[in-house]
Structures are given as C-alpha cells and as structure tokens.
Amino acid sequence: MVVPRIGRRLAVGVAAVATMLSGVGQAVVPTPVRAAGTDATIAIDGAHLAGRLPSDFVGLSFEMRELGVGNLDGHTGNLVTLFRTLGQSNIRISGNTLDRDTLWVPAGQPPPQPLPSWVQDIVTPADIARLDGFLDATRWKAEVGINMGRFDPALAADEARTLFSTLGGDLVAAECGNEPNSWVSKGFRTAPYGYAQYRPEWEACAAAVGSSRIAGPDTSSPGSTASWVAQLAHDERSRLELLTQHAYSVDGSAGVSGLLSPQTDASEVGSVAAQLAAARAEHLPIRLDETNSSAGGGTAGVSDVYASALWSMDYSLLMAQDGFSGLNFHGGLGVCGAPLFNGKFQRYTPICAADAADERARVYIAAPEYYGLYMASRLGPGRFLPVTLSSGGANVTAYAVRGDDGRTRLAVIEKDDTAAAPVHVRVSVGRERGTARVVHLTGTSLTSAQGVAIQGATVDRSGRLPRRAADRVPIDDGMLGLDLASGSAVIVTLGGECGEGRSGDGRGEGCSAG
C-alpha cells in the first residue's frame, strides 16, 4: 500500500504525521514468512518541518524505593555510564512504592519508633543528595514523587524544600502522588473517589510544594482517566510544569507478534489521544512518565527479548511524532528475570543485574529494550519531516527528522520475523548527494534475548557501547537503496561529515554506533 503525504496544514504538525503512519499500521499485517523480492519505497519531504523531537524524549522511570535502598549512586558500579551511553535525558522516580510504603524523614530527625505498619522504605535528604550527584554525573534531569496517598503536609513541604534546594535546575518537577485513580483499590481512599475528590487534595500538595514546578496527575488506565488529565490541565494550568499519564501497550496475553503489530501502533496512539488533546488545548507539555510493553512487570518471552528492542524504538518515535514531549520506560535495578522487592518480575526493565553479586556491586547489563531506546535517541533532537511509505506488504515503519545540526536522519524499522526474506528499500532523498551512513540494530531471533547488537557491538561491562563505523551507502540521483534484514532496524544519516555529536554526548551523530 502507499501512504499519502500529509494533507493537513502544518499547524497540526506531528498529529498529521502520526495519522499518516497509523494509516500504515491499520493496513499492513505482519507475516512470519514472506516471499523474497519484497520492495518498499520511502520518500522524505524535506520542505515541511513538523513537530519537535526533544533531546530528552527517551527517558527512564524507577520506583521511589530505589532511593531508599541506596541505588542511583554516581560513585559505584556502571549505572552512570549506562545512562550517559543513552545520552542526556529524563528520569522519573515515583511508582507504586511512593504512596504505598515510602516515608519521608526530614534531616536531623530519627524515624518514628515503631515505624507505621505500612512503611517499607525510608527516604531522607541524604538520598536526595546522592541523587543530585547521580544527575550531575549523568547530565540527566528528574521528576521526583511526593507521597500523596498517605499525605502529611509537613513532610511533603519538607521534602519539596529539599528537592528544590538540593537538585536545583536538575529537578524538572515534583510529582504529587502516583496513580490517584487507583487509590480506592489500594486502600488509600474510600469510594466514591474521582477527580472532584482528588482536586482539593492535589491543591493541598501543591500548596505544600509551593512552586509551579509540579507534574500531574500521573494517572494510569488511560482509557478511563482522560477526564482527570483534561480537568487538572484546565483547572491548574498556572501551577503545572508538566502533565503526566501512564500507558502500557499490550496486555499480558499478547505475544511477540501482537507487540509488534500495526494494530498495536494504532492503539498506542488512540489510547492517549484525549490526553494529548487536553495538553494541546492548555498549551502544556505531556509525558508518558511511566510506560512499557505490558503492565505488572511485563511478559516473559515478550518484554525481555529482542522483539522489545524493535518495539521500544518504534514506540518511542511514534509517540514523539504524535506530540508527546517524552516517554519514561519503567524498570527496576534488580536481577534480570528475578522478582523484585514487590514480588513482581520486572521483565520489561531496560537495565538489570546479571546476578545477585552484580546487583550488590551495582553493575548492570543492557537488556534488549535498552538497544531500541538507544537507537531512538539517536534520531534527534530536531524536527520531524513527513514521510511517504509504500511497504510492499512488509511490517515496516519509518520516521524522518531534520536534526538541529542540519542533517536529515531516517529510521526504518522492519518488524517481521527474522526468518523472513529481506526487504529492499528505495529511499527518495531529494537533493541529497554523496554517501549516506547506516547504523543497524539486529538480533538473532525476535524471541531471544541473545545476540542483540548495534553495528555488531554490544554494551560492555563498563556500560559503554563500543564504537563501530557506520556502513556507507551511495546516493545515486537522489535515491538510496537498502537491503533491510527482516526483524531489524536502521538509522540512515544524510548530509554532513562524520564527527562528534552537537553537545558532545554522541547523540544523533549517525556516523558510528557508540
């Protein structure tokens, strides 16, 4: 099928591009085996800039508990390097453990004795100071949660003062609570409890914070909580730095083919369309500040295998193109494949420890999903460009960005089974000439966690991705030809000479992996 060029005015920007690509998704069905000789064509419209791909779009999310147990330490292990390999971005610290079992204890005060029965974790100003060192070392910024499920105004105010005075400009916003729409089921509130009951409590938290650098409402279940986002955005526009929503892409019964299906692309966009519209109406940025493949820690053989790398790359760019200002992929710093503190497996985590000894040493590995996030982060920052794609029956998506450095980058993601035949892709690049540089994401099988690599390289024990030169592909009369392996992805860089990234973090350089 052929997807037409964007037909809407540029005022709708990214939404038009997203509509175009969701059209691709609705019409193309992935097939595990495909006949040889499949051709796809891509045309980049370099004349019409659309919405922005921010530099901090691809972020991470962790539970508040990680602070309480001493993690996110800039002086031990390899986590700083793993973060820096991804580039400069955004970390959100909150999650279920924030309201459920985390107690803030001010400086100079001992924890109450006996501890309340619900307390499992204690966070203090010393933990925020450690986080400050971690943010300085990684050059990331953060949103950090304040317990609103078990709200104490004095403790909230003390934590807020500590966050702002310690983290300074590295604090994007304080988050008042986590998933308030679920507080009745978690025993924090009694029914009825909806936005009408939530708003005065949020206002009390905002008063304790005493700043307009607040994010919310941090709701889950996007299909039933869009009104919370819309009403908070309208009612508290002047006090909000950022709107936040949680979203997971598939349910636990979905397999690899479901995760990578075009129908999932369409549902990802559709499930949060109302929230995005509300943010636009109030001229507020919105992040999916807790997201991943499937809720409850992910699905074995789906969330923790190579398929998740292709999915995370595609999902990141799809939602950025739609207009979201960022995504934070949730995870935990435990042993890969083992249950964490809450008894749940966090199989979807982008970063985890190979074994208990490494967990104690805070030495982690890059899970398959991490590689997809790395690839997505290399497309920007910049402005999206319209793309016309004729897929030839393959499960292919494509995104183009005019980088802030003046280069055009194209991401092409082929989501069929790795056993299928390659797809020959012809790319119309307009007036570009010379040689394009191509970086590949590959894996041995969609259902395996082994063999995931970028230009044949894997993240080493130090947390670095070894640098490998990009492939060179000639541009002939405005056309570029690629043989794209099934179940793989590429980033193609057009224009400019190889060199360092714009800000020294290597992001978007496109000349090598690493």
N, C-alpha and C positions, 0 to 999 in steps of 0.2 A: 504494500500500500504506500501511497505517497501522502505525507503530511504537509499541508499547505503552509505557506508563510503566514506570519502573524498578520491578521487582518484588522486588529483593533488599533486605536490610537495609542501612541506611546505613553499617554498619561496613565494607562493601566499597567504599563511596564511588565514586571515579572509575571503578573497574573496571565497576561496574554501568552507568554512563552509557556507557562505551566499548563494552560489549557491546550496548547498545541501538543505538548508531549503527553498529557494524559490521553489525548486522542490516539496517540501511538499505542499507549498501553491498552486501551479498550479494544483495539482491533487486532492485535498480534498475540497469538497463543504460543507459548514456548513448547518446543518439541525436543524430546531427549535424543532423537536421532534425526538428522537432516541430510538430505541428498547433497552430494558435492556440487560445487558450482554456484552456490548462493551468492548473490551480489546485493550490496546495499549502497545507496548513494546519500551523501550529505552535502548540503550547501549552506555555507555560513554567510549571513547577511551582515557584513561589516559596517554598514552605513547607519544602522539604527541601534543605538545603545539602549538597553533596557535596565532592569533593576540591578542593585548592587550586590556583589558577593563580598561580605566583610572579611577582614583578616582573621577575626576571632570566631568565625562561624562554626567550625568544628570544635566543640568543647567536650568536657567530661563532667560526670556527676558522681558524687560519692556520698555515703551516709555520714551523718554527724558523728557517728561512733568512731570513724577513722581518726578524728581529732582526739577523742577521749582515750584511745589506746596508744597514742604516740606516733601514729603514721603521719604522712605528708611532712616528712622531715628532710630538709635540704642538705643535711650533713651526713646521712648514712645511705647506703645502698645505691641503686641506679635510677630511682624514680625521676630525679631531676633531669637526667639525660633522656629518658624516655619521653618526658614532656617536651623537652627542647627539640627532640627529633621531630615531633609533630609541628613545631613552630610556636609562635606566641598566640595564646588563645584564652579560654574562659573555663573556669572550674566552678561548679556549684556544689555546695556542701550542705546537705539537709536530709531528706529522705524520711522513711518511717521511724527511724530511731530518734529523730529530733523530738517529736511530740510524745512518743511512746515511752521513752526511758532515759532521756538525757537531762541532767540537772546542771544548770549553770551555777558555779560557786565563785563569788567575787574574790578579788585579791585580798589576802590577809585574813580571810575567813575560813575556818575549818568546815568541812562538810558536816551537815547535821547528823547527829547520832541519837538514835539509829536512823539510817537512811530511810526515806519513804519506800514502801514496798515496791513501787514501780520503777525505782531508779536502778538502772544497769550501767550507766555511763556518766561520768562527771567531766565537764569541760570547764576550763579555767582560763584566765588571762594568759597563763604560760603557754597554753595550747594555741592561742591566737598569735602570740609572739613567734612560736615555731612556724605557724602557717605564714606569717609575714616573711620569715626567712626563706621559706619554700617559694613563695610568689616572687620574691626578689631574684632568687636563683633561676627560676624558670621563665621569668618575664610574663607570667600569666596574671590575669585578674580574676576576682571571685565574687560570687554571691554566697552569703552565709546565713543560715536559718536561725531564727529565734523561736523558742518553744512557745507556741500559742495554744496548743492542745491542752496543756496544763499551765495556763498563763499566770505569771506572777509579775505585776507591773514593775516592782522594784528590781527584780532580777533582769527583766527584759531591758529596762533602762540602763542597768549597769553593763550588760553585755553589749548593747548598742554603743555606749560610750567607748567601750574597749575596742570594738570593731573599727569604729571611725578613727579613733586616736592612734591605733596600732597599725592598721592596714592603710590608712590614708587613701590616696588615689587608686590603690590596687583593689579597693572594695567598690565593686560596681553598685551593689545594693544589699541591704538586709532583707531577708525574706521572713515575713510573719507567718509561721506555721507551714505545715505540709498537708496537702490534700484535705482541706476542711470539709469537702463534700462527703468524706468517709468517716468523720468523727463520731457519728452516731453508732456506726457498726463497730468502731474500735472502742466504744465505751467512754469517749471523752465528753459527749454531749447526749442529751435526751431528745427524742423526736417530739415535735417537728423541728428540724434544723435545716434551714435553707439560707439563701442569700440575705433575707430580711433579718435573720438572727445573727448571721455572720458579720454583717457590715459594722454594727456598733462595736463588736469585739475587735475587728480589724482596726477601727479607728482608735481604740484604746492602745493597741500595739503600736500604731503609727505615732500616737502621741508620746509613747514611751521612747520610741526611736528618735523622735524629734528632728527628723530630716526628710527631705523629699527623695532621698536615695533609697527607695523602698520598692520591692518587687512583689507581685502577687497576681492572681490569688493562688497560684500553684495547685490548681485543681487537677484531678485525674478524670477518667471516664469522659473524654471529650464529647461524646455523643449526647450526654445529659447535662453538661455543665457549661455550655457555651453562654448561657444567660448570666452565670456568675462572672465570667470574664467581661462580657459586654457591660453589665451594670457597674462593676467595680471601675472599669475604664472610664465610664461616663461620670460616675459619682466622685471619683478620687483622682481625676486627671492631673490636678496640680501637685499631688503628693506622690505620684508614681514615676519611677525612673524606667520601669520595665514591666510589661505584662508577661506572665509565665503560665504555661499549660503543660501537662504531662500527656504523652501519647506513646502507645506501643503498636507495632504494625500488624501483627498477626496473633491469633490465639494459640494456645499450646498444642492444638491438634494439627497445626499446619506443618507440612514437610518442607523440604528444600524447594521443591517446585512452586509451592504456594508462596513462600517468602519472596522468591524471585519473579513471581508472575506479574504481568502488566496489570492485572486486576488489583493486586496489592498496591502498585503505584497509584492507581486511581483512588483507592480507598484511603491511602495515606493523605492525599491532598484533600479529599472530600470530608474526612472526619474532623478536620480542624479548620474548615473553610469559614465557618461562622466566627471563630475566634480571631482569625486573621482579618476578617472584615471589620470586626469591632475595633481592633487595633488601628486599622487604617482610618476608621471614622474619627477616632480621637487623636490621631497623629502620634501614636505611641509605638515604640518597637515591641516585638513579642518574640520570646524564645520558647522553644520546646525544651525546657530546662531539665526534664527527666524523660528520657526516651530510650528505646532499644527495640530489639526484634519482637520479643513477646514478654508479657508481664510475668511476675513471680520468679524472676531469675533466669528466664529463657528456657529453651528446649534442647535437650541433648541431641546431638546429631544434626542440629539446625543452626542454633545460635552460636555454636562453638567450633564450626568447621569453615572451610574455605568459602562456602556459599555466603557466609556472613560478611566476608570481605567485599564481595561484589555488591551485596545488598547495601552495606553501610556507605559505600562510595556513591551508589546511585541515589539512595535515600537522602543523603546529605545535600547533594546537588539539586535534586528535585525540590526539596523544601526551601532551599535557599532561593532558587529560581521563582518559587511561588511567592516569596516575600517575607519569610521568617528571617529574623536577624541572627538566629543561631540555634544550634541543637547541642544538648549536653547528653552524651551517651553514658547511661548509668552502669556502674560496676562496683567491684569490691576488691580490696587488696589482700585476698586470701589465697589459698592453694587452688590452682586450676582444677575444676571438676569436683572440688570438695565442698561440703556445706559450710557456710559462713556462720557468724555469730547468731543469726536468727533462724538457723536450721534450714535455711533455703540454699539451694545451689544457685550461684550466680554465673551460669554458664555463658551468659552474654557479655561478661566483662572484657573490655579491650586489653586489660593489663592484669596479670595474676602471677603468683609464685609457682615455680615448678614443683616444689615440695616444702615440707614444714621447715626445714633448715633455711631455705631461701626466704621463706616468709619471715622468719625471725631476723634474718640479716637484711630484710627489706630489699632483696634482689628479685626483680620481676622479669617476666618474659612478655613479649608482644604476642597476644592472641591473634587469630586470623582477622578479627574485626578491625584491629589496630591498623592493619595494612590498607584496608579500604579507607579508613579515616585519613591516613597519611596521603593517599592518592587524591582524595577530595580536597584536602587542604592545599595541594599544590596547584590547583586551578586558579586561585585568586591571590590577593584581592584584586577586584576590578569590577567591570560592569558586564552583565550578561548580554550576549548577542543572539538574535533569532537564528534558529537552525531549522532547515527543512530536511527531513529524513524519510527516505524510502527504504524500508527494512528488508525487503525481499523475503519476508516470511520468518526472519530470524527475530529472536527476542533481544533487540538492540535498543539502547537509549543513547542520546548524545546531548552534550551541553557545550556551549562555547562562551568564552569570557575574553573581553579586551582588558588585559591587565593594566594596573596602574603604571607599569613600566613600558607600556606601549605595545607589548607583544600580545598576539592572539593565541589562546590555548583552547584546545578541543579535547574533551573527554568522551570516549566511546566505550560503552560497557556492553559486552555480549554475555547474556545470562542463561544461555542454553547449557546443556550438559557438556562436560569437557570431552566426551566421546564423539560428539557430533562433528561434522566437517567444518573447516574454517569458513569464515565469511570474507569475501573480497569487498573491501570498502573503497569507494571512489569519493574523494572529498574535493568539492569545488572551493577554492580558497581565494578567489577573486584576483587581485593584483599581486598577491604574494608571489615571491620567486625565490630561487635558490634551493636550500635544503631545509626540510623540517626535521625536528628532533623528536623521537618517540620513546617513551618510557612505558614498560609493560608491567602489569600485575598479572601473575599467573599462579596456578595451583594444579596439583596432580589430579584431584577429584573434588567435585562440589561437596562431597560428604566426608572428606578427610581434613583433619587439622594439620597434616604434614605437607611440606613442600610448598607452602605459600611464600611467594617471593616477589620482589620488585627488581626488575632487571637481573634476575637470578640471585639477588642478595637477600639475606635475612637479617633481622635485627640481632646484634650480638649481645653478649652477656653484659657489656657496659651500657647497653641501651642505645647504641648507635646503629644506623643503617649504613653499611659500607658504600662508598661512592662507586658507582658503575656508570660508565659513559652511556649516554642515550644512543639508540640506533639513529642512523642518518637515512632519510628517505628523500629522494629528489622531487622537486615540484616541476612538473612539465606542463607548460602552457596553462597555468592556473589550476592544475589538477594534481592531486596527490593520491597515490594508490597504496592501500594497506591490506595485507592478508592477516586478518584478526582471528586468532585461535578461538574456537568455541569455549565459552566459560572463561573469558579473560577480559582485561580492560587495558586501555592505553590513555596516556595523555600526550597529545601532539602539540608541540610548541612551534609557532611560526614567527619569523622575524627576529632581528637582533642577533647578537653574538653570545656565545656561552660566557657565563661569568657568575658572580655571586648574586644572590637574591637582593632585592632592593633594600632590605633592612638588616642584612647580614645573617638572617635566620635560615637562608637557603630556600625559603618558601617561594614557590612559583617559578623557580629558575628554569626547570624543564630540560636542562642540559645533562643532568645525571640523576641517578637515584641516590638519596642520602644527603 
